[in-house]
Amino acid sequence: MTLDRGVIAVFAKRPESGRVKTRMSPPLTPEQAAQLYACLLDDALEATSVAARQHGLEAVLAACPPEACGELAGRCPPVFRVVAQRGVDLAARMEHAVAEAAAGGARRILLRGSDSPTLDSAVIGEALEALDRFDLVVCPDRDGGYSLIGLKEPVHGLFSHPMSTGRVLDDTLANAARAALTAHTLAPRFDLDSIGDLRWLAEARREPAPPPCPRTLTFLDEYDIWRLVPSGLRASVPSPLAEAGQKR
């Protein structure tokens, strides 16, 4: 496969109880949180495989921890190549993934998370188009981070800032500006990091085109996880479970 069009790498963890979606537990049990993450991951892999075929990208799964490569490879559609994440922290692992893709000849390099249920092929296409005109493209999250970032080449120090804060996007863009990069920001999406974030997914579910996360929605419906959304947030969002029943 030619890499002229690019690479998209999904950053993923082993869906292990007590290691993933910890901010959702409680109210979820650690086991439920791991199940939810597994659904999010499988949906992200499927959506990314569709995007890779449509846009001529090489699909890569970057696995954490490295010894989970075999296990995570078993979850992937055949289009994926699985590699281990390398580095002492997330910033170093992202920088390594960009450098590795560039060394392999990729001229457009996209990194995405595994817990962004509405990040679909259309968004990935927008990011690729933006890289025809800009050095860097990001798809922001509502929490101050981003679910996708794209580059044409490695930029040393771009990710040299604290991660998992409400300033990740701002800090990344500030580093980009210091490196004299031109940057483009896509319309914001969201990650599912806390129970309250489910309100954004409920909202997305009411759109004419359903979000590309059928496994996640089925899990949330079957275990009625929606009822755990704090009442102050839930009051402004009609019941997605009831709406799903009307559409079936």
C-alpha positions in Angstrom: 0.0 0.0 0.0 1.3 3.5 -0.8 1.5 5.8 2.1 1.3 9.0 0.0 -2.2 9.5 1.4 -1.3 8.7 5.0 -1.5 6.7 8.1 -4.2 6.7 10.8 -3.2 5.3 14.2 -5.7 4.4 16.9 -4.2 4.7 20.4 -5.7 1.9 22.5 -5.4 0.2 25.9 -6.2 -3.4 26.9 -9.8 -3.3 28.2 -8.8 -4.4 31.7 -10.9 -3.9 34.8 -9.5 -1.1 37.0 -7.3 0.2 34.2 -9.6 1.9 31.8 -12.5 4.4 32.2 -11.6 4.8 35.9 -13.4 8.1 36.1 -16.7 6.2 35.4 -16.2 4.0 38.4 -18.3 4.7 40.4 -21.1 4.7 39.5 -20.1 1.9 37.1 -18.3 -1.1 38.5 -14.7 -1.5 37.3 -15.9 -4.5 35.3 -18.7 -2.5 33.6 -16.2 0.4 32.9 -13.9 -2.1 31.1 -16.9 -3.5 29.2 -17.9 -0.1 28.1 -14.3 0.7 27.0 -14.2 -2.6 25.0 -17.3 -1.5 23.1 -15.9 1.9 22.5 -12.7 0.4 21.2 -14.4 -2.1 18.9 -16.6 0.7 17.5 -13.5 2.9 17.0 -11.7 0.2 15.2 -14.6 -0.5 12.9 -15.2 3.2 12.1 -11.5 3.7 11.4 -11.3 0.6 9.1 -14.1 2.1 7.1 -12.3 5.5 6.9 -9.0 3.8 6.0 -10.6 2.1 3.0 -12.5 5.2 1.9 -9.5 7.6 2.2 -6.6 5.3 1.2 -5.0 5.2 4.6 -2.9 2.6 6.3 -4.6 1.7 9.6 -2.5 1.1 12.7 -3.4 0.2 16.2 -0.9 1.5 18.8 -1.3 -0.9 21.7 -0.7 -0.2 25.4 0.8 -2.1 27.2 3.2 -3.5 24.6 2.5 -7.1 25.7 -1.2 -6.6 24.8 -0.4 -6.4 21.1 -1.5 -10.0 20.4 -4.7 -9.7 22.4 -5.7 -6.4 20.7 -4.8 -7.7 17.3 -7.5 -10.2 17.8 -10.1 -7.4 18.1 -9.0 -5.6 14.9 -10.5 -5.7 11.4 -8.0 -7.3 9.0 -7.0 -3.9 7.6 -5.0 -3.1 10.8 -1.4 -3.4 11.5 -0.7 -3.6 15.3 2.4 -2.0 16.9 3.3 -1.3 20.5 3.2 2.2 22.0 6.7 3.2 22.9 7.7 5.9 25.4 7.7 6.8 29.1 4.4 8.7 28.9 1.6 9.5 26.5 3.4 12.5 25.0 6.5 10.5 24.2 4.3 7.7 22.8 2.5 10.1 20.5 5.7 11.6 19.3 7.1 8.1 18.6 4.1 7.1 16.7 4.3 10.2 14.4 8.1 9.7 13.9 7.6 6.0 13.1 4.8 6.7 10.5 6.9 9.5 8.9 10.0 7.1 8.7 7.8 4.7 6.9 7.0 7.3 4.2 3.7 8.7 5.4 3.0 12.3 4.4 -0.2 12.7 6.4 -0.3 11.2 9.9 -3.4 11.1 12.0 -3.6 9.9 15.6 -7.0 9.3 17.2 -8.2 8.0 20.5 -10.4 5.0 21.1 -13.2 6.5 23.2 -14.7 9.1 20.8 -17.9 7.5 19.6 -18.9 10.1 16.9 -15.5 10.4 15.2 -16.3 9.0 11.8 -15.0 8.8 8.2 -16.4 12.2 7.3 -14.3 13.8 10.2 -11.2 12.0 9.1 -11.8 13.1 5.5 -12.0 16.7 6.8 -8.8 16.3 8.6 -7.0 15.0 5.6 -8.3 17.9 3.4 -7.1 20.4 6.1 -3.6 18.9 5.9 -3.5 19.9 2.2 -3.5 23.5 3.5 -2.2 23.5 7.1 0.7 21.9 9.0 -1.5 20.6 11.8 -5.2 19.8 12.3 -7.0 18.9 15.5 -10.5 17.8 16.4 -11.2 19.3 19.8 -13.2 17.6 22.6 -15.5 19.4 24.9 -13.2 18.8 27.9 -10.2 20.8 26.5 -8.4 18.0 24.8 -8.8 16.5 21.4 -9.8 13.2 19.9 -7.8 13.4 16.7 -4.6 15.2 15.6 -3.0 15.3 12.3 0.5 16.3 11.1 2.5 16.2 7.9 5.8 15.4 9.7 7.2 15.0 13.2 7.5 18.2 15.3 9.8 17.7 18.2 8.3 19.0 21.5 4.8 19.4 20.1 3.4 17.2 22.9 5.7 18.4 25.6 3.1 19.5 28.1 1.0 17.9 30.8 -1.6 15.5 29.5 -5.1 14.7 30.9 -5.8 18.3 31.8 -8.3 20.9 30.5 -5.5 22.7 28.7 -4.2 19.9 26.4 -5.6 21.5 23.2 -4.4 25.0 24.2 -1.0 23.8 25.2 -0.6 21.8 21.9 -1.6 24.8 19.8 0.8 27.0 21.8 3.6 24.6 21.1 2.6 24.5 17.4 2.7 28.3 17.3 6.2 28.4 18.8 7.2 25.9 16.1 5.7 28.3 13.4 3.2 25.7 12.3 -0.1 26.7 10.7 -3.0 25.0 12.4 -6.7 24.2 11.7 -9.3 23.3 14.2 -12.3 21.1 13.2 -15.7 21.2 14.8 -15.6 19.8 18.3 -16.6 16.3 19.2 -16.4 14.5 22.6 -14.9 11.6 24.5 -16.7 9.5 27.0 -14.6 10.0 30.1 -17.3 10.5 32.8 -20.9 9.4 33.2 -22.1 12.9 32.6 -20.5 12.8 29.1 -23.2 10.3 28.1 -25.5 13.3 27.6 -23.5 14.2 24.5 -23.9 10.7 23.1 -27.7 10.9 23.8 -27.8 14.2 21.9 -25.8 12.7 19.0 -28.2 9.7 18.9 -31.0 12.0 18.0 -29.3 13.2 14.8 -30.7 11.8 11.5 -27.5 9.8 10.9 -26.7 7.6 14.0 -23.2 7.8 15.5 -20.9 5.0 14.4 -20.9 3.2 17.8 -23.5 0.4 17.7 -21.8 -1.8 20.2 -21.5 1.1 22.7 -25.2 2.0 22.3 -26.3 -1.6 22.7 -24.2 -2.0 25.9 -25.6 1.3 27.4 -29.2 0.2 26.5 -28.9 -3.4 27.8 -27.5 -2.3 31.2 -29.6 0.9 31.3 -26.5 2.9 32.0 -28.3 6.1 31.0 -30.1 6.1 34.3 -26.8 6.7 36.1 -26.3 10.1 34.4 -26.6 12.8 37.2 -30.1 14.1 37.3 -29.1 17.7 36.8 -27.6 16.7 33.5 -30.1 14.1 32.5 -33.0 16.5 32.9 -32.0 18.5 29.8 -31.6 15.4 27.7 -34.6 13.3 26.6 -34.3 9.6 27.4 -32.1 8.0 24.6 -33.4 4.6 25.6 -37.0 5.6 24.9 -36.1 7.2 21.6 -34.1 4.1 20.6 -37.2 2.0 21.2 -39.2 4.2 18.9 -36.7 3.8 16.1 -36.5 0.0 16.3 
